[in-house]
Amino acid sequence: MQTTFTDQQLADPAIKRSNEILRSCVHCGFCTATCPTYQVLGDELDSPRGRIYLIKDMLENDRDPDEKTVKHIDRCLSCLACMSTCPSGVHYMHLVDHARDYIEQRYKRPFSDRALRWILARILPYPMRFRLALVGAKMGRPFARLMPDARLRAMLEMAPRKIPPVSRNDDPQTFAPQTSHKMRVALMTGCAQRALNTDINDATIRLLTRLGCEVVVAEGAGCCGALTHHMGKTTESRETAARNIRAWAGEMDGGGLDAIVINTSGCGTTVKDYGHMFRNEALAEDAARVSAIAMDVSEVLMKLDVPEGGDREMVVAYHAACSLQHGQQIKTFPKDLLKRAGFSVVEPSDPHLCCGSAGTYNLMQPEISRKLKDRKVRTLEAKKPDVIAAGNIGCMMQIGSGTALPIVHTVELLDWATGGPKPPALSDEHTGAARIPILR
């Protein structure tokens, strides 16, 4: 694609990077075949190619965003299926992130949009605030259909029926390996996941320590910054990310780290991009070090000696989170691990298509999100599984709100298969956080 940015414009590192991305696009349109919003809406401007033209025009002419451009960019899930499909290697993620930052700075949204985004940015990244909000949403859930705004209805409908107890395993501490020491890793405990499902981190710690890992929950680490980053709130997201970088760099310089383990794939995609996000800032070196050892939990488990299991006579429908299969290009590891543990693994048709969760997308674009969820649930249920497994809390909440089938994180099944407790979602009662030996 030909571009006409001026030398003055290209002096801006963000414009320079976007120019590189735009020039790599050859207009082929392969991306439209795998774009979920194009599949649902059928509008060229709701495809990656269409959005690329809109972004090019906006940036090149240094113009304030108009309502049309904002609408179509807001409709993008950032599922990154287009990056898996693109034969030219167009790095759409960096381009759309820049566009969202640009829009946030130069476009005044309607008051209701500004208010919703402000609320989400002030609640979701903070586990205790999120818990309080969930209590309120749970109380308001019976009245969801009376809400005039579809986004408010979506917020109430997505609230879990049961709010999990606080897990002390999320506090800064170190967990001792239960067998011979193989690795020292930092676990990212996250933010929304700590409020929505405490079983995931608990199972991850049990599994890793059982396989010989010393697991550190670093002081000062928390939200990865993805939730605000994808809303274009760059300053807020970088402040959050910087705290993680300092916390993990401190562990790397202290006891050392072999990996930073992330069990929420949406966070993993963002943390692995810290090196790019901070490339022109004082934290550039530490950010690059962090990104270099950031791994999805499935990547770490493939390096460990996960024991083989016998036939468990359980059919697991594996849902591939977009942030894992497209954002991190991890496609087979979770399935390989589940099969090794003795589960029968099936996949739905069109596994490359998004479930419609996409961070806060299901709250800000509920109509499109619901269509994507309904299709994903249909294809999963068609496989007649006993349980659905996924590697991202957002997907779990989205799919779980549309099916009666139990849905668990991949590590919960692997923990169970290697000696841990049965996942609470498969049991009649939630047993609470398990006790884990702490290394003082």
C-alpha positions as CSV (number, residue, x, y, z in Angstrom):
1,M,0.0,0.0,0.0
2,Q,1.4,3.4,-1.0
3,T,1.5,6.0,1.8
4,T,2.2,9.8,1.8
5,F,3.2,10.7,5.3
6,T,5.4,13.7,5.6
7,D,8.9,13.6,7.2
8,Q,7.4,15.6,10.1
9,Q,4.7,13.0,10.7
10,L,7.2,10.1,10.5
11,A,9.2,11.7,13.3
12,D,6.5,10.4,15.6
13,P,7.4,6.8,16.4
14,A,3.8,5.7,16.4
15,I,3.2,7.1,13.0
16,K,6.4,5.6,11.7
17,R,5.4,2.2,12.9
18,S,1.9,2.5,11.4
19,N,3.4,3.6,8.1
20,E,5.5,0.4,8.1
21,I,2.4,-1.7,8.7
22,L,0.3,0.1,6.1
23,R,3.0,-0.3,3.5
24,S,3.1,-4.1,4.0
25,C,-0.6,-4.4,3.1
26,V,-1.2,-5.6,-0.5
27,H,-5.0,-5.2,-0.5
28,C,-5.5,-9.0,-1.1
29,G,-8.6,-9.3,1.1
30,F,-7.6,-12.7,2.6
31,C,-8.3,-11.2,6.0
32,T,-12.0,-10.8,5.2
33,A,-12.5,-14.6,5.1
34,T,-11.6,-15.0,8.8
35,C,-12.8,-11.7,10.3
36,P,-15.7,-12.4,12.7
37,T,-17.3,-9.0,12.3
38,Y,-17.2,-9.1,8.6
39,Q,-18.8,-12.6,8.8
40,V,-21.6,-11.2,10.9
41,L,-22.1,-7.7,9.4
42,G,-21.0,-8.2,5.7
43,D,-19.7,-4.7,5.5
44,E,-16.2,-4.1,4.0
45,L,-15.6,-1.4,6.5
46,D,-16.1,-4.0,9.3
47,S,-13.2,-6.1,7.9
48,P,-9.5,-5.5,8.6
49,R,-8.9,-4.3,5.0
50,G,-11.7,-1.7,5.4
51,R,-10.5,-0.6,8.7
52,I,-6.9,-0.2,7.4
53,Y,-8.2,2.2,4.7
54,L,-10.1,4.2,7.4
55,I,-7.0,4.3,9.6
56,K,-4.7,5.3,6.8
57,D,-7.0,8.1,5.7
58,M,-7.3,9.4,9.3
59,L,-3.6,9.3,10.2
60,E,-2.2,10.4,6.8
61,N,-4.4,13.5,6.7
62,D,-3.9,14.2,10.4
63,R,-7.6,14.7,10.8
64,D,-9.9,14.4,13.8
65,P,-11.7,11.0,13.8
66,D,-15.3,11.2,12.5
67,E,-18.2,9.1,13.8
68,K,-18.1,6.7,10.9
69,T,-14.4,5.8,11.4
70,V,-14.8,5.5,15.2
71,K,-17.9,3.2,14.7
72,H,-16.0,0.7,12.5
73,I,-12.9,0.7,14.6
74,D,-14.9,0.2,17.8
75,R,-16.5,-2.8,16.2
76,C,-13.1,-4.5,15.8
77,L,-12.7,-7.4,18.3
78,S,-8.9,-7.3,18.1
79,C,-9.2,-11.1,17.8
80,L,-6.2,-10.9,15.4
81,A,-7.5,-13.7,13.2
82,C,-6.5,-11.5,10.3
83,M,-2.8,-11.7,11.4
84,S,-3.0,-15.5,11.2
85,T,-4.4,-15.3,7.7
86,C,-2.4,-12.4,6.2
87,P,0.2,-13.7,3.7
88,S,2.1,-10.4,3.9
89,G,2.6,-10.3,7.6
90,V,0.6,-7.1,8.3
91,H,0.9,-6.4,12.0
92,Y,-2.7,-5.3,12.4
93,M,-2.5,-5.3,16.2
94,H,-0.1,-2.4,16.4
95,L,-2.0,-0.5,13.8
96,V,-5.4,-0.7,15.5
97,D,-3.9,-0.1,18.9
98,H,-2.4,3.2,17.5
99,A,-5.8,4.1,16.0
100,R,-7.5,3.6,19.3
101,D,-5.0,5.8,21.1
102,Y,-5.4,8.5,18.4
103,I,-9.2,8.3,18.7
104,E,-9.1,8.6,22.5
105,Q,-7.0,11.7,22.2
106,R,-8.9,13.5,19.4
107,Y,-12.5,12.3,19.5
108,K,-15.2,13.3,21.9
109,R,-17.6,10.4,22.4
110,P,-21.2,10.8,23.5
111,F,-21.6,11.1,27.2
112,S,-23.0,7.6,27.7
113,D,-20.0,6.1,25.9
114,R,-17.5,8.1,27.9
115,A,-19.2,7.2,31.2
116,L,-19.3,3.5,30.4
117,R,-15.6,3.5,29.4
118,W,-14.7,5.4,32.5
119,I,-16.5,3.0,34.7
120,L,-15.0,-0.1,33.1
121,A,-11.5,1.4,33.3
122,R,-12.0,2.2,37.0
123,I,-13.5,-1.2,38.0
124,L,-12.4,-4.2,36.0
125,P,-8.6,-3.9,36.5
126,Y,-9.1,-3.7,40.3
127,P,-10.1,-7.1,41.8
128,M,-11.8,-5.7,45.0
129,R,-13.7,-3.0,43.2
130,F,-14.7,-5.6,40.6
131,R,-16.0,-7.9,43.4
132,L,-18.1,-5.2,44.8
133,A,-19.5,-4.4,41.3
134,L,-20.3,-8.1,40.8
135,V,-22.3,-8.1,44.1
136,G,-24.4,-5.2,42.8
137,A,-24.8,-6.8,39.4
138,K,-25.9,-10.0,40.9
139,M,-28.6,-8.2,42.8
140,G,-29.7,-6.4,39.7
141,R,-29.6,-9.4,37.4
142,P,-33.3,-10.3,37.8
143,F,-34.1,-6.8,36.4
144,A,-31.8,-7.0,33.4
145,R,-34.6,-7.1,30.9
146,L,-36.0,-3.8,32.2
147,M,-32.8,-1.9,31.4
148,P,-33.2,0.4,28.4
149,D,-29.6,0.3,27.3
150,A,-28.4,-3.0,25.8
151,R,-24.9,-2.5,27.3
152,L,-26.4,-2.2,30.8
153,R,-28.4,-5.4,30.2
154,A,-25.2,-7.2,29.0
155,M,-23.3,-6.1,32.1
156,L,-26.0,-7.5,34.4
157,E,-26.5,-10.7,32.4
158,M,-22.7,-11.5,32.4
159,A,-22.5,-11.3,36.2
160,P,-21.8,-14.8,37.6
161,R,-24.5,-16.4,39.7
162,K,-21.9,-17.3,42.4
163,I,-19.0,-15.0,43.3
164,P,-16.0,-17.0,44.4
165,P,-14.3,-16.5,47.8
166,V,-11.1,-14.5,47.9
167,S,-8.1,-16.7,47.5
168,R,-5.0,-16.0,49.7
169,N,-2.9,-17.6,47.0
170,D,-3.1,-14.4,45.0
171,D,-1.1,-12.5,47.7
172,P,2.6,-11.9,47.1
173,Q,4.4,-15.0,48.3
174,T,6.5,-17.9,47.1
175,F,5.3,-21.5,46.7
176,A,7.8,-24.3,47.2
177,P,8.2,-27.1,44.5
178,Q,6.8,-30.4,45.6
179,T,9.5,-32.4,43.8
180,S,13.1,-31.7,42.6
181,H,13.5,-28.1,41.7
182,K,13.3,-27.6,37.9
183,M,12.3,-23.9,37.3
184,R,11.7,-20.7,39.2
185,V,8.7,-18.9,37.7
186,A,6.6,-15.8,38.4
187,L,2.8,-16.3,38.1
188,M,0.8,-13.4,36.9
189,T,-2.4,-13.6,38.9
190,G,-4.1,-10.9,36.9
191,C,-7.1,-8.7,37.9
192,A,-10.6,-9.7,36.6
193,Q,-9.7,-13.4,36.9
194,R,-9.1,-12.9,40.6
195,A,-12.6,-11.7,41.0
196,L,-14.4,-14.0,38.6
197,N,-12.7,-17.4,39.2
198,T,-10.1,-18.1,41.8
199,D,-9.9,-21.8,40.9
200,I,-7.7,-21.1,37.9
201,N,-4.7,-19.6,39.8
202,D,-5.1,-22.1,42.6
203,A,-4.9,-25.0,40.1
204,T,-2.0,-23.4,38.3
205,I,0.0,-23.2,41.5
206,R,-0.8,-26.7,42.5
207,L,0.1,-28.1,39.0
208,L,3.4,-26.1,38.6
209,T,4.7,-26.9,42.1
210,R,3.8,-30.6,41.6
211,L,5.9,-30.6,38.5
212,G,8.9,-29.1,40.2
213,C,8.5,-25.3,39.9
214,E,9.1,-22.7,42.5
215,V,6.2,-20.3,42.0
216,V,6.5,-16.6,42.9
217,V,3.6,-14.2,43.1
218,A,5.6,-10.9,42.9
219,E,5.0,-7.9,45.0
220,G,3.5,-5.1,43.0
221,A,2.4,-7.1,40.0
222,G,-1.2,-7.0,38.9
223,C,-3.3,-6.1,35.9
224,C,-1.4,-6.4,32.6
225,G,-3.0,-3.2,31.2
226,A,-4.8,-4.9,28.3
227,L,-8.3,-3.7,29.3
228,T,-7.4,0.0,29.2
229,H,-4.9,-0.5,26.4
230,H,-7.6,-1.7,24.0
231,M,-9.9,1.2,25.0
232,G,-7.1,3.6,23.8
233,K,-6.3,4.7,27.3
234,T,-2.6,4.4,26.7
235,T,-1.4,6.4,29.7
236,E,-3.4,4.3,32.1
237,S,-2.4,1.0,30.5
238,R,1.3,1.9,30.5
239,E,1.3,2.9,34.2
240,T,-0.2,-0.5,35.0
241,A,2.2,-2.4,32.7
242,A,5.2,-0.5,34.2
243,R,4.4,-1.8,37.7
244,N,4.5,-5.3,36.4
245,I,7.8,-4.7,34.6
246,R,9.4,-3.3,37.7
247,A,8.0,-6.2,39.9
248,W,9.2,-8.9,37.5
249,A,12.5,-7.3,36.7
250,G,13.2,-7.1,40.4
251,E,12.6,-10.9,40.7
252,M,14.8,-11.5,37.7
253,D,17.6,-9.5,39.3
254,G,17.0,-11.2,42.7
255,G,16.3,-14.9,42.8
256,G,16.1,-15.1,39.0
257,L,13.3,-16.3,36.8
258,D,13.0,-18.9,34.1
259,A,9.6,-17.8,33.0
260,I,6.7,-15.4,33.7
261,V,3.7,-17.7,33.6
262,I,0.4,-16.3,32.3
263,N,-2.8,-18.3,32.4
264,T,-5.1,-15.7,30.9
265,S,-4.2,-15.6,27.2
266,G,-5.5,-12.1,26.6
267,C,-3.0,-10.9,29.2
268,G,-0.2,-13.0,27.6
269,T,-0.6,-11.3,24.3
270,T,-0.2,-7.9,25.9
271,V,2.8,-8.8,28.2
272,K,4.6,-10.4,25.3
273,D,4.2,-7.0,23.6
274,Y,5.7,-4.9,26.5
275,G,9.0,-4.7,24.6
276,H,7.2,-2.9,21.7
277,M,5.0,-0.8,24.0
278,F,8.0,0.6,25.9
279,R,10.6,0.5,23.1
280,N,11.2,4.3,23.3
281,E,11.0,4.7,27.0
282,A,13.3,4.4,30.0
283,L,11.9,1.0,30.8
284,A,12.7,-0.3,27.3
285,E,15.4,-2.8,28.4
286,D,13.5,-4.3,31.3
287,A,10.3,-4.4,29.2
288,A,12.2,-6.4,26.6
289,R,13.5,-8.7,29.2
290,V,10.1,-9.4,30.6
291,S,8.6,-10.0,27.2
292,A,11.3,-12.4,26.3
293,I,10.5,-14.8,29.2
294,A,6.7,-14.3,29.3
295,M,5.0,-17.6,28.5
296,D,1.5,-19.0,28.4
297,V,1.1,-21.7,31.0
298,S,0.8,-24.3,28.2
299,E,4.2,-23.3,26.9
300,V,5.8,-23.9,30.3
301,L,4.0,-27.2,30.8
302,M,5.4,-28.4,27.5
303,K,8.9,-27.9,29.0
304,L,8.0,-29.9,32.1
305,D,7.5,-33.7,32.5
306,V,3.7,-33.8,32.6
307,P,2.9,-37.5,33.3
308,E,0.8,-39.5,30.9
309,G,-2.7,-40.5,32.0
310,G,-4.9,-43.3,31.1
311,D,-8.2,-43.0,29.3
312,R,-10.4,-40.8,31.5
313,E,-13.5,-41.4,29.4
314,M,-14.3,-37.7,29.3
315,V,-14.8,-35.8,26.1
316,V,-13.4,-32.3,26.2
317,A,-14.4,-29.7,23.7
318,Y,-11.4,-27.4,23.4
319,H,-12.1,-23.7,22.6
320,A,-9.1,-21.9,21.2
321,A,-9.0,-18.4,22.6
322,C,-8.2,-15.8,19.9
323,S,-5.5,-14.3,22.0
324,L,-3.8,-17.7,22.3
325,Q,-4.1,-19.0,18.7
326,H,-3.8,-15.7,16.9
327,G,-2.2,-13.3,19.3
328,Q,0.5,-15.7,20.5
329,Q,0.3,-18.3,17.7
330,I,-0.1,-21.2,20.2
331,K,-2.4,-23.7,18.5
332,T,-1.6,-27.2,19.6
333,F,0.0,-27.2,23.1
334,P,-3.2,-27.1,25.2
335,K,-4.7,-29.9,23.1
336,D,-1.5,-32.0,23.2
337,L,-1.4,-31.6,27.0
338,L,-5.1,-32.6,27.4
339,K,-4.6,-35.7,25.2
340,R,-1.5,-36.7,27.2
341,A,-3.5,-36.5,30.4
342,G,-6.0,-39.0,29.0
343,F,-8.8,-36.8,27.8
344,S,-10.6,-37.2,24.5
345,V,-10.3,-33.8,22.8
346,V,-12.6,-32.4,20.1
347,E,-12.8,-29.0,18.5
348,P,-15.8,-27.1,17.1
349,S,-16.2,-26.2,13.5
350,D,-14.6,-22.8,12.6
351,P,-12.4,-22.8,15.7
352,H,-10.6,-19.8,14.3
353,L,-13.6,-17.5,14.9
354,C,-14.0,-15.5,18.0
355,C,-16.6,-16.2,20.7
356,G,-17.3,-12.5,21.0
357,S,-15.8,-11.9,24.5
358,A,-12.7,-9.9,23.5
359,G,-12.0,-8.1,26.8
360,T,-14.7,-5.5,27.3
361,Y,-16.2,-6.0,23.8
362,N,-19.1,-8.1,25.0
363,L,-20.1,-5.1,27.3
364,M,-19.6,-2.4,24.7
365,Q,-20.8,-4.2,21.6
366,P,-23.4,-6.6,23.0
367,E,-25.4,-7.2,19.9
368,I,-22.5,-8.4,17.7
369,S,-21.0,-10.2,20.7
370,R,-24.2,-12.2,21.3
371,K,-24.3,-13.3,17.7
372,L,-20.8,-14.6,17.9
373,K,-21.4,-16.3,21.2
374,D,-24.5,-18.0,20.0
375,R,-22.6,-19.4,17.0
376,K,-19.7,-20.5,19.1
377,V,-22.0,-22.2,21.6
378,R,-23.8,-24.1,18.9
379,T,-20.6,-25.4,17.3
380,L,-19.3,-26.5,20.7
381,E,-22.5,-28.2,21.8
382,A,-22.7,-30.0,18.4
383,K,-19.7,-32.0,19.5
384,K,-21.6,-33.4,22.5
385,P,-18.8,-33.0,25.0
386,D,-18.8,-33.6,28.7
387,V,-17.0,-30.4,29.4
388,I,-15.6,-27.3,27.6
389,A,-12.0,-26.2,28.2
390,A,-10.5,-22.8,27.4
391,G,-7.3,-20.9,28.3
392,N,-8.9,-17.4,28.9
393,I,-11.2,-16.2,31.6
394,G,-13.1,-13.9,29.2
395,C,-14.0,-16.7,26.8
396,M,-15.0,-18.9,29.8
397,M,-17.4,-16.2,31.0
398,Q,-18.8,-15.5,27.6
399,I,-19.4,-19.1,26.5
400,G,-20.5,-20.1,30.0
401,S,-23.3,-17.6,29.9
402,G,-24.8,-19.3,26.8
403,T,-24.6,-23.0,27.7
404,A,-25.4,-25.5,30.5
405,L,-22.3,-27.4,29.8
406,P,-19.5,-27.0,32.5
407,I,-16.6,-24.9,31.3
408,V,-13.2,-25.0,33.0
409,H,-9.7,-23.7,32.3
410,T,-7.3,-26.2,30.7
411,V,-5.0,-26.1,33.8
412,E,-7.9,-27.2,36.0
413,L,-8.2,-30.5,34.0
414,L,-4.5,-31.0,34.0
415,D,-4.2,-30.4,37.7
416,W,-7.0,-32.9,38.3
417,A,-5.4,-35.5,36.0
418,T,-2.1,-35.2,37.8
419,G,-3.4,-35.6,41.4
420,G,-5.2,-32.4,42.2
421,P,-8.9,-32.0,43.1
422,K,-11.7,-32.3,40.7
423,P,-12.5,-28.9,39.1
424,P,-15.3,-27.3,41.2
425,A,-17.3,-26.6,37.9
426,L,-17.5,-30.4,37.6
427,S,-18.6,-30.9,41.2
428,D,-21.8,-30.3,43.1
429,E,-20.1,-27.9,45.5
430,H,-17.3,-25.4,45.3
431,T,-14.7,-26.7,47.7
432,G,-12.8,-23.3,48.0
433,A,-9.1,-22.6,47.7
434,A,-6.9,-25.5,48.5
435,R,-4.0,-25.3,51.0
436,I,-0.6,-25.0,49.3
437,P,2.7,-25.2,51.2
438,I,4.4,-21.7,51.3
439,L,8.1,-21.2,51.1
440,R,9.1,-18.7,53.7
